[in-house]
Amino acid sequence: MVECQVQLGVFKNEPPVDVKAKLDKVAGLKKTVTPAGLTRYTVGSTSDFKAISATRDKMKAEGFTDCFIIAFFKGEQISVNEAIELSK
């Protein structure tokens, strides 16, 4: 099954203070380490593209202007286009 999330940011170290303050207010925030050793902050987890798009729009409205949708299949990151194709 395809899993889509909204990526709010990726940081080598702790996020800047202003960003961390915003991240601390996000309900359901997930923090994972990428294969490159960076810390990725995401929210949401669904295979419903409309639902994750709504989450992305909500996060943009809350100040995460650079956030975007990322997708995974069997634990591997894939392109959003691949995710849409696999979800059909």
C-alpha positions in Angstrom: 0.0 0.0 0.0 1.1 3.5 -0.8 1.6 5.9 2.1 1.6 9.7 1.6 2.8 12.2 4.2 3.4 16.0 4.2 7.1 16.9 4.7 7.4 20.0 6.8 11.2 20.1 6.9 14.5 18.2 6.9 17.4 19.3 9.1 21.0 18.2 9.7 20.8 19.4 13.3 18.0 20.8 15.4 15.7 23.0 13.5 16.0 26.8 13.9 14.2 28.1 17.0 11.4 29.8 15.0 10.8 26.6 13.0 11.0 24.4 16.1 8.3 26.5 17.8 6.0 25.9 14.9 6.8 22.2 14.7 6.0 21.8 18.4 2.4 23.0 17.8 1.8 20.3 15.1 -0.5 17.5 16.2 0.7 14.1 15.0 4.2 15.2 14.1 6.5 12.4 13.1 10.3 12.6 13.3 12.3 10.1 11.2 16.0 9.9 10.2 16.6 9.7 6.4 19.2 7.3 4.9 21.5 10.4 4.6 21.3 10.9 8.4 19.1 14.0 8.3 16.0 14.4 10.5 12.8 14.6 8.5 9.6 16.1 10.1 6.3 14.9 8.6 2.6 14.9 9.4 -0.2 12.7 8.2 -0.1 9.2 6.9 -2.7 8.1 4.4 -3.1 6.5 0.9 -5.9 9.0 0.2 -4.4 11.7 -2.0 -7.2 14.2 -1.5 -6.9 13.9 2.3 -3.1 14.4 2.2 -3.5 17.4 -0.2 -5.9 18.9 2.4 -3.3 18.3 5.1 -0.6 20.0 3.0 -2.9 23.0 2.4 -3.6 23.3 6.1 0.1 23.1 6.9 0.9 25.8 4.3 -1.8 28.0 6.0 -0.1 27.4 9.3 3.2 28.8 8.1 5.0 25.8 6.5 5.1 27.5 3.1 7.6 25.1 1.7 5.9 21.9 2.8 5.1 19.2 0.2 3.8 15.7 -0.2 6.1 12.7 -0.1 5.2 9.1 -0.8 6.4 5.7 0.2 5.8 2.2 -1.1 7.0 -0.8 0.9 9.1 1.5 3.1 10.9 3.1 0.1 10.4 6.7 -0.9 8.9 7.0 -4.4 7.7 9.9 -6.5 4.2 11.3 -5.9 3.4 10.4 -9.6 4.4 6.8 -8.9 2.2 6.8 -5.8 -0.8 8.1 -7.7 -0.3 5.4 -10.4 0.1 2.7 -7.8 -3.1 3.9 -6.0 -5.3 3.4 -9.1 
